[in-house]
Amino acid sequence: MEETPLITGTLVSDQTCIHDKNLIQDLTQKGYGDIENDKLFLKSFETLYFLYSDKLILHKGKKQINFDSFMNICQKSDSDSLTKFLIYRDLRNRGYVVKDGFGFGSDFRVYERGHFGNKSAKFLIFGLNEGQQDKMGNLQKKIEQITQMGKEPIIAVIERRGEVIYYKINKINFNMNNSRLDASFNL
């Protein structure tokens, strides 16, 4: 993780609000958060990352919130919070700038090293947990949507031990077999 000064934030709904203008500029240049009304708002996976790295002091009212408490809060609204955090942490630790995905199943936009702010994201990553089942048609639809945007689709598989393994995906063509439309795959 790059050197970041200690951050103080306030929990607002499911995001962390940063008020310090010097920190806001530093963090946005490194690709963290989104600015709204002269304040920086961190997404939950960014907040988890900073809490995990002991770089954030998070308050809700007068109560200080630690990593475990915030993870519990996140998992109540998004059961994939741990998966997203593990992928986000791994990518950030590898030196990538990572932003929220575009929807349709992509969890993150990932910028090539050194290109954040200059070029659009090159990769769209979606996470799956080892053993998770999904229909092949869903996977194919995600891949088609991502490639139509000119991005490279990547599947991030979280192993049972928490290790993240990345698979670059190319467009898949399936022959229509009406009798087997509900085929699924198992990682």
Secondary structure, 3 states (H helix, E strand, C coil): CCCCCCEEEEEECCEEEECCHHHHHHHHHCCCCEEECCEEEECHHHHHHHHHCCCEEEEECCEEECHHHHHHHHHHHCCCHHHHHHHHHHHHHCCCEEEEEEECCEEEEEECCCCECCECCCEEEEEEECCCEEEHHHHHHHHHHHHHCCCEEEEEEECCCCCEEEEECCCCCCCCCHHHCCCEEEC
